[in-house]
Amino acid sequence: MDKLKRVLSGRDAEEPSGLAEVIDATSLGWGTRVKGFVACFAIGCLCSILGSCLLWIPKKGLVLFAVFYTLGNIASLGSTMFLMGPVKQLKRMFEPTRLIATIVMLLCLILTLCSAFWWRKAGLALLFCILQFFAMAWYSISFIPYAR
């Protein structure tokens, strides 16, 4: 009966709910998404390069390298959220086909920072940075169909 009243009164279309209005107001256009991806990815690359340059500073260089390299990887990982959206990105990260790659990558990110800040072991930080590189490569390859 309500549908008939809406049709007869000229309000045939459903009125959008409050959640639909919020989603429409906060969603980014494709151009903005690409710009956000490029900016975040560039910041990630810049942090990684800066970390590599800081590696040669005596005493604190290895710790700075570990921190900047990890921040660069986090920024690069975050850049893909602009393209897919954060919820879809998180769902795809934890799909069964890439679950192990995601866990290893996140664990390497955390262990690199732990070894730099809490344990203060430079050799361990370097080892975790190397493992972080391979974990990020493995994670990235998991998005290519039939690549693993």
Disulfide bonds with the S-S distance in Angstrom:
none
